Amino acid sequence: MSVVELESWLSKVKELSVSELLTVQERVTQELKTKTSSLENPNDDAATITDADLPPELVQELTELSSLNDKALLKAARNHLPAKDAQRLRQLNHKQQKYGRSSLTQAESRELEDLGYQYDRHILLRSQAIVLLKERGYDISKLLKAS
């Protein structure tokens, strides 16, 4: 799933139940696992990936979210990729989609992968924060509209 597809999909999300939000989180997690695995082990089957395949620092961040107070969780749920990085990600994505992967320089390819990872990381952390807020009884509809 490309960044554009993910943004489009997230913009359509309205009020969801906790189970539906968990499905969203699982989908984003699987996307991140697939990207991480394909970079490290291009011949591995993505279906065999476990949570252990996520970078340890990301696993730690996800785990720590549950211990945050509501104010900190709200901040995490509102967190977005910095505008400069999001714009650059869109530019590189557009170039790749319009002209093909070979149109990117080696440095641009690395930058696209890095920015894509950061975007996925933000989405995953935001979705986990939203799930936790929903479980704590918060109305998350405004958070979902801001996606």
Secondary structure by P-SEA (a helix, b strand, c coil): ccaaaaaaaaaacccccaaaaaaaaaaaaaaaaaaaaaaacccccccccccccccaaaaaaaaacccccaaaaaaaaaccccaaaaaaaaaaaaaaaacccccccaaaaaaaaaaaaaaaaaaaaaaaaaaaaaaacccaaaaaaac
